[in-house]
Amino acid sequence: MTRFTVNDKPVEYKMDPRTPLLWALRDASNLTGTKYGCGTGECGACTVDVDGQPVLACQESIASLEGKFVVTIEGLSENRNHPVQQAFIAANVPQCGYCIPGVVMAAAILLRANRSPSEEDIKAAIPNICRCGIYPRLIDAIDQAARIARGEQSTPGFGN
């Protein structure tokens, strides 16, 4: 039995300890926001926050997470009011939306560590693959999210 915390709730998985976190989240916890993209750790669609670090859930076994804290897109904010979510919505970043949960998680982790990231910092922290080509809007939205997080800007339509 593997035990750790997911979105501030203790979980106990009675699964093979080699089970990738992605499948434990999706199949056992019904947290389907974390997406299966490539299964090889190349695309970033399954990015989650593990103890403040971006982790590819398709590559991490549940056994390796014993005692750790995991945050998925569902646990990032209750009302989509995280600065990254606000900025992505305001800038109309999502297209098909498949990669967006992983991108949002990677961006949120970046902004927690670096409140004023440069374009190079953003590109280095967001290696996710997006087939829709959102990259120019993505860079601008993460920059806007940083300003929102620092209190320098509000986003229309979010009660600010």
Phi, psi and chi 1 to 4 in degrees:
 res  aa     phi    psi   chi1   chi2   chi3   chi4
   1 MET       -  132.7 -160.5  167.4  -22.1      -
   2 THR  -110.4  133.1  -54.2      -      -      -
   3 ARG  -125.4  132.7  -64.6 -179.5 -179.8  113.8
   4 PHE  -160.8 -174.3   49.9   94.4      -      -
   5 THR  -112.5  132.2  -57.6      -      -      -
   6 VAL  -124.3  120.3  176.5      -      -      -
   7 ASN    51.7   48.0  -61.7  -23.9      -      -
   8 ASP    67.5   15.5  -67.8  -33.3      -      -
   9 LYS  -123.5  131.3  -64.5  177.1 -176.3  157.4
  10 PRO   -66.4  137.5   16.3  -20.6      -      -
  11 VAL  -126.4  154.4  -64.5      -      -      -
  12 GLU  -137.3  112.9 -156.4  172.7  -86.9      -
  13 TYR  -101.7  123.2  -68.8  116.3      -      -
  14 LYS   -97.5   63.2  -63.3  176.6 -176.0  176.6
  15 MET  -128.4  165.8  -55.1  171.1   87.9      -
  16 ASP   -54.1  128.1 -176.1  -36.9      -      -
  17 PRO   -59.1  -17.9  -10.6   15.2      -      -
  18 ARG   -84.1   -3.9  -64.0  170.8  -63.6  179.6
  19 THR   -58.9  129.9  -58.6      -      -      -
  20 PRO   -62.8  142.5  -24.9   35.8      -      -
  21 LEU   -51.7  -39.4  173.2   60.8      -      -
  22 LEU   -51.1  -47.3  173.4   65.5      -      -
  23 TRP   -75.7  -32.4  -59.8  118.3      -      -
  24 ALA   -63.9  -44.4      -      -      -      -
  25 LEU   -63.1  -50.3  -67.3  171.6      -      -
  26 ARG   -72.6  -47.5  -69.0 -177.7   62.0   79.4
  27 ASP   -87.0  -41.2  -65.3  -15.9      -      -
  28 ALA   -90.9  -32.8      -      -      -      -
  29 SER  -104.9   -4.1  -65.7      -      -      -
  30 ASN    56.1   34.8 -161.5   31.9      -      -
  31 LEU  -100.3   85.1  -65.3  170.2      -      -
  32 THR   -89.6    4.3   58.4      -      -      -
  33 GLY   -67.6  -30.8      -      -      -      -
  34 THR   -75.8  119.1  -56.6      -      -      -
  35 LYS   -97.6  147.9  -56.9  -60.4 -177.5 -159.3
  36 TYR   -89.1  120.7  172.8   79.4      -      -
  37 GLY  -110.9  -71.5      -      -      -      -
  38 CYS  -112.6  -27.0   65.1      -      -      -
  39 GLY    77.9    1.0      -      -      -      -
  40 THR  -117.4    3.5   61.5      -      -      -
  41 GLY    80.8   18.0      -      -      -      -
  42 GLU   -97.9  -29.5  -61.0  -65.6  -36.5      -
  43 CYS   -96.5  -27.1   73.5      -      -      -
  44 GLY    84.2    1.4      -      -      -      -
  45 ALA   -61.8  -24.3      -      -      -      -
  46 CYS  -100.0   17.3   65.6      -      -      -
  47 THR   -62.4  129.8  -58.0      -      -      -
  48 VAL  -131.4  169.0  -64.6      -      -      -
  49 ASP   -98.2  120.6  179.4  -32.9      -      -
  50 VAL  -120.5  111.0  176.3      -      -      -
  51 ASP    50.7   40.1  -72.1  -15.7      -      -
  52 GLY    84.9    6.1      -      -      -      -
  53 GLN  -120.0  144.8  -62.5  -60.6  -47.8      -
  54 PRO   -72.1  130.8   24.2  -29.8      -      -
  55 VAL  -131.9  138.1  168.6      -      -      -
  56 LEU   -84.7  109.7  -59.6  170.7      -      -
  57 ALA   -64.0  -22.6      -      -      -      -
  58 CYS   -74.7  -16.0   72.6      -      -      -
  59 GLN  -107.5   -6.0  -62.2  -63.7  -65.1      -
  60 GLU  -109.0  125.1 -160.0   70.6   30.9      -
  61 SER   -78.0  153.2   71.8      -      -      -
  62 ILE   -66.3  -29.7   58.5  172.7      -      -
  63 ALA   -61.1  -34.1      -      -      -      -
  64 SER   -73.4   -7.8   70.2      -      -      -
  65 LEU  -104.9    5.1  -61.5  168.4      -      -
  66 GLU   -47.8  123.3 -173.7   76.5   32.8      -
  67 GLY    78.3    3.1      -      -      -      -
  68 LYS   -94.2  172.9  -62.1 -162.7  178.8 -149.7
  69 PHE  -115.1  123.4  -68.0   84.3      -      -
  70 VAL  -114.8  135.6  176.2      -      -      -
  71 VAL  -122.8  127.6  179.1      -      -      -
  72 THR  -103.8  176.4   68.6      -      -      -
  73 ILE   -56.9  -34.5 -169.4   71.8      -      -
  74 GLU   -66.2  -27.1  -67.5   91.4  -13.9      -
  75 GLY   -96.2   -1.5      -      -      -      -
  76 LEU   -66.4  -43.2 -172.6   60.6      -      -
  77 SER  -158.4  154.5   68.9      -      -      -
  78 GLU   -76.1  -35.7  -71.3 -175.8   27.0      -
  79 ASN  -123.8   29.6  -59.4  -46.0      -      -
  80 ARG    56.0   35.7  -63.7 -176.9 -172.3  144.2
  81 ASN  -104.8   12.1   60.7   -6.6      -      -
  82 HIS   -67.0  143.2 -173.6  -81.2      -      -
  83 PRO   -52.0  -37.1  -28.9   35.9      -      -
  84 VAL   -66.6  -43.7  173.9      -      -      -
  85 GLN   -63.9  -42.1  -68.3  168.6  -50.4      -
  86 GLN   -59.4  -48.0  -70.1 -179.3   10.6      -
  87 ALA   -66.6  -39.4      -      -      -      -
  88 PHE   -64.5  -41.8  -85.3   43.0      -      -
  89 ILE   -67.0  -46.6  -67.5  166.8      -      -
  90 ALA   -62.2  -36.0      -      -      -      -
  91 ALA   -90.6    2.7      -      -      -      -
  92 ASN    53.9   46.2 -160.9   26.4      -      -
  93 VAL   -70.4  -47.2  171.4      -      -      -
  94 PRO   -62.2  138.1  -21.2   32.5      -      -
  95 GLN  -110.4  -93.9  -63.7 -105.6  -28.7      -
  96 CYS   -73.7  -27.0   77.9      -      -      -
  97 GLY    89.7   -7.0      -      -      -      -
  98 TYR   -63.5  -43.8 -158.1   81.7      -      -
  99 CYS   -83.6  -13.9   69.4      -      -      -
 100 ILE   -58.1  -44.2  -64.5  -60.4      -      -
 101 PRO   -56.7  -43.0  -26.6   36.2      -      -
 102 GLY   -67.0  -38.8      -      -      -      -
 103 VAL   -66.5  -44.5  173.4      -      -      -
 104 VAL   -60.7  -43.3  167.0      -      -      -
 105 MET   -64.5  -44.7  -66.7  -54.5  -62.8      -
 106 ALA   -61.6  -40.7      -      -      -      -
 107 ALA   -67.9  -40.1      -      -      -      -
 108 ALA   -63.7  -40.3      -      -      -      -
 109 ILE   -65.8  -42.3  -65.6  163.2      -      -
 110 LEU   -57.2  -49.9  166.2   66.0      -      -
 111 LEU   -68.6  -25.9  -67.1 -177.2      -      -
 112 ARG   -67.3  -35.9 -170.0  178.2  -40.9  113.2
 113 ALA   -88.1  -28.9      -      -      -      -
 114 ASN  -140.2  101.4 -178.7   -8.6      -      -
 115 ARG   -74.3  -12.8  -57.2  -78.1  -63.6 -142.6
 116 SER  -135.2   64.7  -61.0      -      -      -
 117 PRO   -73.3  143.8   28.8  -35.2      -      -
 118 SER   -80.0  171.4   66.7      -      -      -
 119 GLU   -60.1  -38.5 -176.9  172.7  -23.3      -
 120 GLU   -65.4  -40.0  -67.6   76.5   29.1      -
 121 ASP   -61.2  -42.4  -65.4  -27.0      -      -
 122 ILE   -64.7  -47.7  -66.3  168.6      -      -
 123 LYS   -61.1  -38.2  -72.7  177.9  179.8  177.4
 124 ALA   -69.6  -34.7      -      -      -      -
 125 ALA   -84.3  -16.8      -      -      -      -
 126 ILE  -119.5   78.0  -45.0  -67.8      -      -
 127 PRO   -84.8    5.3   32.4  -36.4      -      -
 128 ASN   -58.3  147.1  -54.4   57.8      -      -
 129 ILE   -96.7  129.4  -64.5  172.7      -      -
 130 CYS  -123.4  117.3  172.4      -      -      -
 131 ARG   -71.3  -19.6  -58.4  -72.4 -176.4 -138.3
 132 CYS   -83.6  -13.8  -60.2      -      -      -
 133 GLY    77.1   44.6      -      -      -      -
 134 ILE   -80.7    1.4   62.1  167.8      -      -
 135 TYR   -51.3  -47.8  -58.7  109.7      -      -
 136 PRO   -60.4  -44.5  -24.3   34.3      -      -
 137 ARG   -68.4  -31.8  -72.4 -167.3  -41.2  -86.6
 138 LEU   -62.8  -48.0  172.4   65.8      -      -
 139 ILE   -60.0  -47.0  -57.7  -73.5      -      -
 140 ASP   -62.6  -41.1  -67.9  -18.4      -      -
 141 ALA   -67.0  -38.9      -      -      -      -
 142 ILE   -68.2  -37.2  -66.4  172.2      -      -
 143 ASP   -62.2  -43.1 -174.1   54.1      -      -
 144 GLN   -64.5  -40.3 -179.8 -178.7   22.0      -
 145 ALA   -61.3  -37.5      -      -      -      -
 146 ALA   -63.4  -42.5      -      -      -      -
 147 ARG   -64.5  -39.9  -69.9 -168.9  -53.4  -85.9
 148 ILE   -62.9  -46.0  -66.6  167.9      -      -
 149 ALA   -62.9  -33.1      -      -      -      -
 150 ARG   -82.3   -4.7  -67.6 -170.3  -53.7  -95.8
 151 GLY    80.2   14.8      -      -      -      -
 152 GLU   -87.9  -12.4  -63.0  170.9    6.3      -
 153 GLN  -151.7  145.6  177.2 -178.9  -25.0      -
 154 SER  -112.1  163.4   62.5      -      -      -
 155 THR  -112.7  124.2  -55.1      -      -      -
 156 PRO   -55.6  139.9  -18.3   28.0      -      -
 157 GLY    86.8    4.9      -      -      -      -
 158 PHE  -118.5   25.7  -73.6   91.4      -      -
 159 GLY    72.6   19.5      -      -      -      -
 160 ASN   -91.2      -  -63.6  -33.9      -      -
